[in-house]
């Protein structure tokens, strides 16, 4: 049942939140429907209930909620005026910093969210190549809410089919499926966009093969680093895997929760969005009033400083390794390791929930999350921050021991006695 806050939210906000991943249908019913504030790795309800959080602002908060250094850096920029009539010194410094950090990046355009920059990357690739088609993997669930991508999923209502028909799909880790598209549509593919990795690692030099195919076919190679950026490696997954994209996009963990996203890449392609080439046909790339907001870019600059100084990326890997090992050990001790396990990269782990027949189960996922919440741990997925330290690890493993004990009982005798919540639903589904 929805509470008073949830009713108020749904009355005035479609979906009850400004991101579908924050919706009521993504959490068990014992999760707080609204939050008052965050501190470190914890969030607080208006009533003062405290939860250890693993959502971390949809993976955007990589240092910790309310970090004073970052907040102060943001505030200093606000006092400078925050948003000026011409380009600011802050946006110049931020752009130079990103180019300094990421080896493949020679130019950058900032924006406020990921969909804006992935769509800009597609537009830029089409302008550069004079082609229309874009290729993405079936397995990667989200690149943009714009028609070119979301219309290629089952969520087609309100989209223009003629636009989304130009988006083709292949299978991640299956280079032959990509080769087949290049053979079927010669000289028609403007770009291949993919995440370097999700929970599945690239096999047999897959990413290098994609890069080579793109180069051979005159296609723009785009890596979306929304999740991998500043988590896999300070210089992104592209450095971790030894690839060099033509364009790349960043967001989420750039600025510890402040709204910054970036389209970045090679000068040869990026400069098409410029104004200095006399007589050249223009492309209206991105043009956002708030894209270079100084407060958020100040937060980005300070976040990068902290990432380097405190070896934050190393902490993600170290903490994640302990968390994965600890949770899997509990599952194994209970004899349910074939029904619950944590997989993926330690810097960005993923837990898998299966039913008695070993089929992926959202009902069992709901039960696990429900019981973690009973112990004040909110784990819709696992996003590690620098604020997750030893005390948080101990609390998490204690909660997991409780939750997985209930999980085992539900496997043995059914969910009816234990699941007290509607089953969570996929974000990307055709019908409510």
C-alpha positions as CSV (number, residue, x, y, z in Angstrom):
1,X,0.0,0.0,0.0
2,X,1.2,3.5,-0.8
3,X,1.6,5.9,2.1
4,X,0.8,9.6,2.4
5,X,4.1,10.7,0.8
6,X,3.7,8.2,-2.1
7,X,0.2,9.5,-2.8
8,X,1.4,13.1,-2.8
9,X,4.2,12.2,-5.1
10,X,2.0,10.3,-7.6
11,X,-0.6,13.1,-7.6
12,X,1.9,15.7,-9.0
13,X,4.8,13.7,-10.6
14,X,4.2,11.1,-13.3
15,X,5.7,7.9,-11.9
16,X,6.1,9.4,-8.5
17,X,9.7,10.3,-9.1
18,X,11.8,12.0,-11.8
19,X,13.6,8.7,-12.6
20,X,11.7,5.5,-13.1
21,X,14.4,3.6,-11.2
22,X,13.3,5.5,-8.1
23,X,9.7,4.4,-8.5
24,X,7.6,2.5,-6.0
25,X,7.6,-0.6,-8.3
26,X,11.4,-0.9,-7.9
27,X,11.4,-1.4,-4.1
28,X,9.7,-3.7,-1.6
29,X,6.8,-2.0,0.3
30,X,8.8,-1.7,3.5
31,X,11.3,0.7,1.8
32,X,10.9,4.3,2.7
33,X,8.7,5.9,-0.1
34,X,10.6,9.3,0.3
35,X,13.9,10.4,1.8
36,X,14.8,13.5,3.7
37,X,18.6,13.5,3.4
38,X,21.8,11.5,3.0
39,X,25.0,11.4,5.0
40,X,28.0,9.3,4.0
41,X,26.6,5.9,3.0
42,X,23.3,6.4,4.8
43,X,19.9,7.9,4.0
44,X,17.2,9.1,6.3
45,X,13.4,9.1,6.1
46,X,11.4,12.2,7.2
47,X,10.6,10.3,10.4
48,X,14.4,9.9,11.1
49,X,14.7,6.2,10.2
50,X,18.3,5.5,9.1
51,X,19.2,3.1,6.3
52,X,22.6,2.0,4.9
53,X,22.2,2.7,1.2
54,X,23.6,0.8,-1.8
55,X,21.6,2.7,-4.4
56,X,23.8,5.8,-3.8
57,X,21.8,8.2,-6.0
58,X,21.5,5.7,-8.9
59,X,25.2,5.1,-8.7
60,X,26.0,8.8,-9.0
61,X,27.3,9.3,-5.4
62,X,30.7,7.8,-5.4
63,X,32.4,9.6,-2.5
64,X,29.4,9.8,-0.1
65,X,26.3,11.9,0.6
66,X,26.9,15.4,1.9
67,X,30.7,15.3,1.5
68,X,31.8,18.7,2.9
69,X,34.8,19.2,0.6
70,X,32.6,18.8,-2.4
71,X,29.8,20.8,-1.0
72,X,32.2,23.7,-0.2
73,X,33.6,23.6,-3.7
74,X,30.1,23.7,-5.1
75,X,29.2,26.6,-2.8
76,X,32.3,28.6,-3.8
77,X,31.2,28.4,-7.4
78,X,27.6,29.5,-6.5
79,X,29.0,32.6,-4.9
80,X,30.9,33.3,-8.2
81,X,27.6,33.6,-9.9
82,X,27.0,29.9,-10.8
83,X,25.9,30.6,-14.4
84,X,27.4,33.4,-16.4
85,X,26.7,35.1,-19.7
86,X,30.0,33.9,-21.3
87,X,32.0,30.7,-20.8
88,X,33.4,30.6,-17.3
89,X,36.9,29.9,-16.0
90,X,35.4,27.0,-14.1
91,X,34.1,25.3,-17.3
92,X,37.5,25.8,-19.0
93,X,39.3,24.2,-16.0
94,X,36.8,21.3,-15.9
95,X,37.1,20.7,-19.6
96,X,40.9,20.8,-19.5
97,X,40.8,18.4,-16.5
98,X,38.7,15.8,-18.3
99,X,41.0,16.0,-21.3
100,X,44.0,15.5,-19.0
101,X,42.5,12.5,-17.2
102,X,41.1,10.5,-20.1
103,X,43.7,9.7,-22.8
104,X,41.3,9.4,-25.7
105,X,39.6,12.8,-25.0
106,X,40.7,15.9,-26.9
107,X,37.5,18.0,-26.7
108,X,34.4,17.9,-24.4
109,X,30.9,19.2,-24.2
110,X,29.2,19.2,-20.8
111,X,25.5,18.6,-20.2
112,X,23.2,17.7,-17.3
113,X,22.3,14.0,-17.9
114,X,23.3,11.0,-19.8
115,X,20.6,10.9,-22.4
116,X,21.6,14.3,-23.7
117,X,25.2,13.3,-24.3
118,X,24.5,9.9,-25.8
119,X,22.0,11.4,-28.2
120,X,24.5,14.1,-29.0
121,X,27.1,11.4,-29.7
122,X,24.8,9.8,-32.2
123,X,24.1,13.1,-33.9
124,X,27.8,13.8,-34.1
125,X,28.5,10.4,-35.6
126,X,25.8,10.8,-38.2
127,X,27.2,14.3,-39.1
128,X,30.7,13.0,-39.3
129,X,30.0,9.9,-41.5
130,X,26.9,11.1,-43.4
131,X,25.2,7.8,-42.5
132,X,22.0,7.1,-40.5
133,X,22.2,3.8,-38.8
134,X,23.4,3.2,-35.2
135,X,24.2,-0.2,-33.6
136,X,23.9,-1.1,-29.9
137,X,24.0,-4.4,-28.0
138,X,20.7,-6.3,-27.2
139,X,22.1,-6.9,-23.7
140,X,22.7,-3.3,-22.7
141,X,19.3,-2.0,-21.3
142,X,19.6,1.8,-21.6
143,X,21.4,4.5,-23.5
144,X,18.8,7.3,-23.8
145,X,15.2,8.2,-23.4
146,X,15.3,9.7,-26.9
147,X,13.5,8.0,-29.8
148,X,16.7,6.7,-31.5
149,X,17.2,4.3,-28.5
150,X,14.0,3.9,-26.4
151,X,11.9,3.4,-29.5
152,X,14.1,0.4,-30.3
153,X,12.9,-1.3,-27.1
154,X,9.5,-2.5,-26.2
155,X,8.7,1.0,-24.9
156,X,7.6,2.4,-28.2
157,X,4.5,4.5,-27.2
158,X,5.1,8.1,-28.1
159,X,8.1,7.4,-30.3
160,X,8.6,7.8,-34.0
161,X,9.2,4.4,-35.6
162,X,11.0,5.8,-38.6
163,X,13.7,7.1,-36.2
164,X,14.1,4.0,-34.0
165,X,14.1,1.7,-37.1
166,X,17.6,3.1,-37.8
167,X,18.9,1.6,-34.6
168,X,20.2,-2.0,-35.1
169,X,21.2,-4.5,-32.5
170,X,23.8,-7.2,-32.1
171,X,24.9,-9.5,-29.3
172,X,27.6,-8.4,-26.8
173,X,30.7,-10.8,-26.9
174,X,29.5,-12.1,-30.3
175,X,31.7,-10.3,-32.9
176,X,30.1,-12.3,-35.7
177,X,26.7,-10.8,-35.0
178,X,28.3,-7.3,-35.5
179,X,30.1,-8.4,-38.6
180,X,26.8,-9.6,-40.0
181,X,25.3,-6.1,-39.6
182,X,28.2,-4.5,-41.4
183,X,27.8,-7.0,-44.2
184,X,24.1,-6.5,-44.4
185,X,24.3,-2.6,-44.3
186,X,27.6,-1.7,-46.0
187,X,28.6,2.0,-45.7
188,X,25.3,2.7,-43.8
189,X,26.4,2.4,-40.1
190,X,27.3,5.7,-38.5
191,X,28.2,4.4,-35.1
192,X,28.5,1.5,-32.8
193,X,27.7,2.4,-29.2
194,X,28.2,0.1,-26.2
195,X,29.2,-0.1,-22.6
196,X,32.6,-1.6,-22.3
197,X,31.3,-4.0,-19.7
198,X,28.3,-4.5,-17.4
199,X,28.3,-7.6,-15.1
200,X,29.6,-9.6,-18.1
201,X,33.3,-9.2,-19.0
202,X,34.4,-8.9,-22.6
203,X,35.8,-12.2,-24.0
204,X,38.5,-13.0,-26.6
205,X,39.5,-9.3,-27.3
206,X,35.9,-8.5,-28.1
207,X,36.2,-4.8,-27.5
208,X,39.4,-4.6,-29.6
209,X,37.6,-6.5,-32.3
210,X,34.7,-4.0,-32.2
211,X,37.2,-1.1,-32.4
212,X,38.9,-2.7,-35.4
213,X,35.6,-3.4,-37.2
214,X,34.5,0.2,-36.7
215,X,37.9,1.5,-38.1
216,X,37.7,-0.8,-41.1
217,X,34.2,0.4,-41.9
218,X,34.6,4.1,-41.3
219,X,32.2,3.9,-38.4
220,X,32.4,5.9,-35.2
221,X,33.3,3.8,-32.1
222,X,31.5,5.1,-29.0
223,X,32.0,3.8,-25.5
224,X,29.3,4.8,-23.0
225,X,31.0,5.2,-19.6
226,X,28.0,6.3,-17.5
227,X,28.5,3.4,-15.1
228,X,32.1,2.3,-15.8
229,X,33.6,5.8,-15.7
230,X,35.7,6.5,-12.6
231,X,34.8,3.1,-11.2
232,X,36.6,0.5,-13.2
233,X,39.6,2.9,-13.5
234,X,40.2,6.6,-12.9
235,X,40.7,6.9,-16.7
236,X,37.6,4.8,-17.4
237,X,36.9,1.3,-18.7
238,X,38.6,2.3,-21.9
239,X,42.0,2.4,-20.2
240,X,41.1,-0.6,-18.1
241,X,40.5,-2.7,-21.2
242,X,43.1,-1.0,-23.5
243,X,40.8,0.5,-26.1
244,X,40.5,3.9,-27.7
245,X,37.0,5.1,-28.6
246,X,36.4,7.8,-31.1
247,X,33.8,9.3,-28.7
248,X,32.8,8.5,-25.1
249,X,30.1,9.6,-22.7
250,X,30.3,10.1,-19.0
251,X,27.9,10.9,-16.1
252,X,26.8,9.5,-12.8
253,X,30.0,9.2,-10.7
254,X,31.6,12.4,-12.2
255,X,30.6,14.8,-9.4
256,X,29.4,12.8,-6.4
257,X,25.7,13.2,-7.3
258,X,25.8,16.7,-8.8
259,X,24.4,16.9,-12.3
260,X,27.2,16.6,-14.8
261,X,27.5,14.5,-17.9
262,X,30.0,14.8,-20.8
263,X,30.3,14.0,-24.4
264,X,34.0,13.7,-25.2
265,X,36.4,12.4,-27.8
266,X,38.7,13.0,-30.7
267,X,39.1,16.6,-32.0
268,X,38.5,15.5,-35.6
269,X,35.0,14.5,-34.8
270,X,34.1,16.8,-31.9
271,X,35.2,20.0,-33.7
272,X,32.3,19.5,-36.1
273,X,30.2,21.1,-33.4
274,X,32.4,24.2,-33.4
275,X,32.0,27.6,-34.9
276,X,35.6,28.4,-36.2
277,X,35.6,26.7,-39.6
278,X,34.5,29.4,-41.9
279,X,31.8,28.4,-44.3
280,X,31.4,24.8,-42.9
281,X,27.8,23.5,-42.6
282,X,26.8,23.7,-38.9
283,X,25.6,21.0,-36.6
284,X,23.6,22.1,-33.5
285,X,25.2,19.7,-31.2
286,X,24.2,20.4,-27.6
287,X,23.3,23.8,-26.4
288,X,22.2,23.8,-22.8
289,X,21.7,26.8,-20.6
290,X,22.7,24.8,-17.5
291,X,25.2,22.4,-19.1
292,X,28.2,24.3,-17.8
293,X,26.7,25.3,-14.4
294,X,29.7,26.3,-12.3
295,X,28.5,24.7,-9.0
296,X,28.3,21.2,-10.6
297,X,31.6,21.6,-12.4
298,X,33.2,22.7,-9.2
299,X,31.9,19.5,-7.7
300,X,33.4,17.5,-10.6
301,X,36.8,19.2,-10.1
302,X,36.8,18.5,-6.4
303,X,35.5,14.9,-6.9
304,X,38.4,14.2,-9.3
305,X,40.9,15.5,-6.7
306,X,39.5,13.2,-4.0
307,X,39.4,10.2,-6.3
308,X,43.1,10.7,-6.9
309,X,44.2,11.7,-3.4
310,X,42.3,8.9,-1.6
311,X,42.7,6.2,-4.1
312,X,38.9,5.8,-4.2
313,X,38.8,3.5,-7.2
314,X,41.1,1.1,-5.4
315,X,38.7,1.2,-2.5
316,X,35.8,0.3,-4.8
317,X,37.7,-2.9,-5.8
318,X,38.8,-3.7,-2.3
319,X,35.5,-3.2,-0.6
320,X,33.6,-4.9,-3.4
321,X,35.9,-8.0,-3.2
322,X,35.2,-8.3,0.5
323,X,31.4,-7.8,0.0
324,X,31.2,-10.3,-2.9
325,X,33.2,-12.9,-1.0
326,X,31.3,-12.4,2.3
327,X,27.8,-12.6,0.7
328,X,28.7,-15.6,-1.4
329,X,30.2,-17.3,1.7
330,X,26.9,-16.9,3.6
331,X,24.9,-18.2,0.6
332,X,27.2,-21.2,0.4
333,X,27.0,-22.0,4.1
334,X,23.3,-22.0,3.8
335,X,23.5,-24.3,0.8
336,X,21.6,-21.9,-1.5
337,X,24.6,-20.8,-3.7
338,X,22.8,-22.0,-6.8
339,X,19.8,-19.8,-6.0
340,X,21.6,-16.6,-4.7
341,X,25.0,-15.3,-5.6
342,X,26.9,-12.1,-6.2
343,X,28.7,-11.8,-9.5
344,X,30.4,-9.3,-11.8
345,X,33.2,-6.9,-11.1
346,X,34.0,-6.1,-7.4
347,X,33.9,-2.4,-8.2
348,X,30.3,-2.8,-9.4
349,X,28.9,-6.2,-8.2
350,X,25.5,-7.6,-9.0
351,X,23.4,-10.0,-7.0
352,X,21.4,-12.7,-8.7
353,X,18.2,-14.2,-7.3
354,X,16.7,-17.5,-8.5
355,X,13.7,-19.6,-7.4
356,X,13.6,-23.2,-6.4
357,X,13.9,-24.3,-10.1
358,X,17.0,-22.0,-10.5
359,X,15.1,-19.6,-12.7
360,X,15.8,-15.8,-12.4
361,X,13.1,-14.6,-10.0
362,X,12.0,-11.0,-9.3
363,X,9.9,-12.4,-6.5
364,X,12.9,-13.8,-4.7
365,X,14.8,-10.5,-5.4
366,X,11.9,-8.7,-3.7
367,X,12.1,-11.0,-0.7
368,X,15.9,-10.5,-0.4
369,X,15.6,-6.7,-0.6
370,X,12.6,-6.8,1.8
371,X,14.5,-8.7,4.5
372,X,17.6,-6.5,4.0
373,X,15.4,-3.5,4.8
374,X,14.2,-5.2,7.9
375,X,17.8,-4.8,9.1
376,X,18.0,-1.2,7.7
377,X,20.0,-2.0,4.6
378,X,18.6,-0.7,1.4
379,X,20.1,-2.7,-1.5
380,X,18.1,-2.4,-4.7
381,X,21.4,-3.1,-6.4
382,X,25.0,-2.6,-5.3
383,X,26.7,0.7,-5.9
384,X,29.8,1.1,-3.6
385,X,31.0,4.5,-2.4
386,X,34.1,5.6,-0.6
387,X,31.8,6.0,2.5
388,X,31.3,2.3,2.6
389,X,33.9,1.2,5.1
390,X,34.5,-1.7,7.5
391,X,31.6,-0.9,9.8
392,X,29.2,-0.8,6.8
393,X,30.6,-4.1,5.5
394,X,29.9,-5.7,8.9
395,X,26.4,-4.3,9.0
396,X,25.8,-5.5,5.4
397,X,27.0,-9.0,6.0
398,X,25.0,-9.3,9.2
399,X,21.9,-8.2,7.3
400,X,22.6,-10.6,4.4
401,X,22.9,-13.5,6.9
402,X,19.4,-12.7,8.2
403,X,18.0,-12.1,4.7
404,X,19.4,-15.2,3.2
405,X,18.2,-17.4,6.1
406,X,14.7,-16.2,5.2
407,X,15.4,-16.7,1.5
408,X,16.4,-20.4,2.2
409,X,13.1,-20.9,4.1
410,X,11.1,-19.5,1.2
411,X,12.9,-21.8,-1.2
412,X,12.0,-24.8,0.9
413,X,8.4,-23.9,1.8
414,X,7.3,-21.2,-0.7
415,X,7.1,-17.4,-0.7
416,X,3.6,-17.0,0.7
417,X,4.6,-17.0,4.3
418,X,7.5,-14.7,3.8
419,X,6.9,-12.2,1.0
420,X,4.9,-9.2,2.4
421,X,5.3,-6.9,-0.6
422,X,4.2,-6.7,-4.2
423,X,6.9,-8.1,-6.5
424,X,9.2,-5.5,-8.0
425,X,8.9,-5.0,-11.7
426,X,11.4,-4.3,-14.5
427,X,11.8,-0.7,-15.4
428,X,11.8,-1.5,-19.1
429,X,8.4,-3.2,-19.6
430,X,5.6,-2.7,-22.1
431,X,2.7,-2.4,-19.6
432,X,2.3,-1.2,-16.1
